[in-house]
């Protein structure tokens, strides 16, 4: 009877230790995953903000069929958004090039 009690306590202790190790490994993996994803969160949030802000304009253009069809307003809004993002970076790189000369 005493042996069963000691064996059950050892088995219980082993299962507790195994569960703690599993929880610790999952916690470490969650922290590493967050560290990896953290650098992508700000661009994703800005993408969502810009998509929500531009959606009424695209819907209006598609409804009125400005420039013909739905793909053209989407293409025009996408290309104008890309130009508005790349233009300041190009200007900044040109200014750095001018100051270096």
C-alpha positions in Angstrom: 0.0 0.0 0.0 2.8 2.4 0.8 4.6 1.6 -2.4 1.5 2.4 -4.5 1.3 5.8 -2.7 4.9 6.6 -3.4 4.7 5.5 -7.0 1.6 7.5 -7.6 3.2 10.6 -6.0 6.3 10.1 -8.3 4.0 9.7 -11.3 2.1 12.8 -10.4 5.3 14.7 -9.9 6.7 13.6 -13.3 3.5 14.6 -15.0 3.6 18.0 -13.3 7.2 18.6 -14.4 6.4 17.5 -17.9 3.4 19.9 -18.1 5.6 22.8 -16.8 8.3 22.0 -19.4 5.6 22.0 -22.2 4.1 25.3 -21.0 7.6 26.9 -20.8 8.4 25.8 -24.3 5.1 27.1 -25.6 5.8 30.4 -23.8 9.3 30.8 -25.2 7.9 30.0 -28.7 5.2 32.6 -28.2 7.7 35.3 -27.2 9.9 34.5 -30.2 7.0 34.6 -32.5 5.9 38.0 -31.2 9.5 39.3 -31.5 9.5 38.2 -35.2 6.0 39.6 -36.0 6.6 42.9 -34.1 8.6 44.4 -36.9 5.7 43.8 -39.4 2.9 45.1 -37.3 3.2 48.8 -38.0 3.2 48.4 -41.8 0.2 46.0 -41.6 -1.7 48.5 -39.5 -0.9 51.4 -41.9 -2.0 49.1 -44.8 -5.3 48.5 -43.2 -5.7 52.2 -42.4 -5.0 53.2 -46.0 -7.2 50.5 -47.4 -10.1 51.6 -45.3 -9.5 55.2 -46.2 -9.3 54.6 -49.9 -12.2 52.1 -50.2 -15.0 54.8 -50.6 -13.1 56.4 -53.4 -12.6 53.1 -55.2 -16.2 52.1 -54.6 -17.4 55.5 -56.0 -15.2 55.2 -59.0 -16.3 51.6 -59.7 -20.0 52.6 -59.3 -19.7 55.5 -61.7 -17.3 53.5 -63.9 -14.9 56.3 -64.0 -12.2 55.5 -66.7 -14.2 52.4 -67.6 -14.7 49.2 -65.6 -13.7 48.3 -62.1 -10.0 47.4 -62.7 -9.0 50.8 -63.9 -10.1 52.7 -60.7 -8.3 50.1 -58.6 -5.2 50.3 -60.8 -5.2 54.1 -60.7 -5.7 54.3 -56.9 -3.0 51.6 -56.4 -0.5 53.3 -58.6 -1.2 56.8 -57.2 -0.8 55.4 -53.7 2.5 53.8 -54.6 3.7 57.0 -56.2 2.8 59.0 -53.1 4.8 56.5 -51.1 7.8 56.3 -53.3 8.1 60.0 -54.3 9.2 61.3 -50.9 11.8 58.5 -50.6 13.2 59.4 -54.1 13.3 63.1 -53.2 15.1 62.3 -49.9 17.6 60.0 -51.7 18.3 62.7 -54.3 18.8 65.3 -51.6 21.3 63.0 -49.8 23.1 62.5 -53.1 23.3 66.3 -53.7 24.6 67.0 -50.2 27.3 64.3 -50.6 28.7 65.9 -53.7 
